[in-house]
């Protein structure tokens, strides 16, 4: 009888551990806690957490995050300022080899933002009948 209770207790403990681990993925991969802080816009917390994590694993997660946030910016789901702030935060983590990636993403963001601004200005000028200025701004739009 005692062995059945012991086996049942061990199985219950194992099952509880599995449920706990699945409910908190950051406990299995601490780099996810950094990504979570970035997604919540808590840049200070993200930097603090990054200082406590293996940089190789964090590099992989941040590389994916840069791609995701850039895709979100391109799709106009994330603002220019939020995108740049997140890139700045990632830069402050001083992860080797990420600075080139954030720099390239930042340059693409500035180009796209300038293009969107030029298009918006051109549309406004066109609607007011200022066609020569509208054409000037339309030419600044990248394709």
C-alpha positions as CSV (number, residue, x, y, z in Angstrom):
1,X,0.0,0.0,0.0
2,X,2.8,2.4,0.9
3,X,4.5,1.8,-2.5
4,X,1.3,2.7,-4.3
5,X,1.0,5.9,-2.3
6,X,4.7,6.7,-3.0
7,X,4.4,6.0,-6.7
8,X,1.2,8.1,-6.8
9,X,3.0,10.9,-4.9
10,X,6.0,10.9,-7.3
11,X,3.6,10.9,-10.4
12,X,1.7,13.8,-8.9
13,X,4.9,15.7,-8.2
14,X,6.2,15.0,-11.8
15,X,2.9,16.0,-13.3
16,X,2.8,19.3,-11.3
17,X,6.3,20.1,-12.4
18,X,5.4,19.6,-16.0
19,X,2.4,21.8,-15.7
20,X,4.4,24.5,-14.0
21,X,7.2,24.4,-16.6
22,X,4.6,24.6,-19.4
23,X,2.8,27.5,-17.8
24,X,6.0,29.6,-17.6
25,X,8.1,29.2,-20.7
26,X,10.6,31.8,-19.3
27,X,11.5,29.4,-16.6
28,X,12.8,27.0,-19.3
29,X,14.3,29.8,-21.5
30,X,15.2,33.0,-19.5
31,X,15.8,34.8,-22.8
32,X,12.0,34.8,-23.2
33,X,11.7,37.0,-20.2
34,X,13.8,39.6,-22.0
35,X,11.6,39.4,-25.1
36,X,8.5,39.6,-22.9
37,X,9.8,42.8,-21.3
38,X,10.5,44.3,-24.7
39,X,7.0,43.4,-26.0
40,X,5.5,45.1,-22.9
41,X,7.6,48.1,-23.6
42,X,9.5,47.8,-20.3
43,X,12.9,48.6,-21.7
44,X,14.6,49.1,-18.4
45,X,13.6,45.6,-17.2
46,X,14.7,44.1,-20.5
47,X,18.2,45.5,-20.1
48,X,18.4,44.3,-16.5
49,X,17.2,40.8,-17.4
50,X,19.6,40.6,-20.4
51,X,22.6,41.2,-18.1
52,X,21.8,38.0,-16.3
53,X,21.4,35.7,-19.3
54,X,23.7,33.7,-21.6
55,X,24.4,36.0,-24.5
56,X,24.4,33.3,-27.1
57,X,20.8,32.2,-26.4
58,X,19.8,35.8,-26.0
59,X,21.3,36.6,-29.3
60,X,19.1,34.1,-31.0
61,X,16.0,35.4,-29.3
62,X,16.8,39.0,-30.0
63,X,17.6,38.3,-33.6
64,X,14.1,36.9,-34.0
65,X,12.6,39.8,-32.1
66,X,14.3,42.3,-34.4
67,X,12.8,40.6,-37.4
68,X,9.4,40.4,-35.7
69,X,9.3,44.1,-34.6
70,X,10.6,45.2,-38.1
71,X,7.8,43.2,-39.8
72,X,5.3,44.8,-37.4
73,X,6.7,48.3,-38.3
74,X,6.5,47.6,-42.0
75,X,2.9,46.4,-41.6
76,X,2.2,49.6,-39.7
77,X,1.3,47.7,-36.5
78,X,4.2,49.3,-34.6
79,X,5.0,53.0,-34.7
80,X,8.3,54.3,-35.9
81,X,9.2,55.7,-32.4
82,X,8.4,52.4,-30.7
83,X,10.5,50.4,-33.2
84,X,13.5,52.8,-32.8
85,X,13.2,52.7,-29.0
86,X,13.2,48.9,-29.0
87,X,16.3,48.9,-31.3
88,X,18.0,51.3,-28.9
89,X,17.2,49.1,-26.0
90,X,18.6,46.1,-27.8
91,X,21.8,48.0,-28.6
92,X,22.2,48.9,-24.9
93,X,22.3,45.2,-24.1
94,X,25.8,45.0,-25.8
95,X,25.3,41.7,-27.4
96,X,28.1,40.9,-29.8
97,X,27.2,41.1,-33.5
98,X,23.7,42.5,-32.9
99,X,24.8,46.1,-33.4
100,X,25.1,45.6,-37.2
101,X,21.7,44.0,-37.3
102,X,20.1,46.8,-35.3
103,X,21.9,49.4,-37.4
104,X,20.6,47.9,-40.6
105,X,17.1,47.6,-39.3
106,X,17.3,51.2,-38.0
107,X,18.4,52.5,-41.5
108,X,15.6,50.6,-43.2
109,X,13.1,52.0,-40.7
110,X,14.4,55.6,-41.3
111,X,14.1,55.1,-45.1
112,X,10.6,53.7,-44.9
113,X,9.5,56.4,-42.4
114,X,10.9,59.1,-44.6
115,X,9.1,57.6,-47.6
116,X,5.8,57.4,-45.7
117,X,6.2,61.0,-44.6
118,X,6.9,62.1,-48.2
119,X,3.9,60.2,-49.4
120,X,1.6,61.7,-46.8
121,X,2.9,65.2,-47.6
122,X,2.5,64.6,-51.3
123,X,-1.1,63.4,-50.8
124,X,-1.9,66.4,-48.8
125,X,-0.4,68.8,-51.3
126,X,-2.2,67.1,-54.2
127,X,-5.5,67.3,-52.5
128,X,-5.0,71.1,-52.1
129,X,-4.1,71.4,-55.8
130,X,-0.4,72.1,-55.3
131,X,0.6,69.7,-58.0
132,X,4.2,70.7,-58.5
133,X,5.1,70.4,-54.8
134,X,3.1,67.1,-54.7
135,X,5.2,65.7,-57.6
136,X,8.4,66.8,-55.8
137,X,7.3,64.8,-52.7
138,X,6.0,61.8,-54.6
139,X,9.5,61.5,-56.1
140,X,10.9,61.1,-52.6
141,X,8.8,58.0,-52.1
142,X,10.7,54.7,-52.3
143,X,9.2,51.7,-54.0
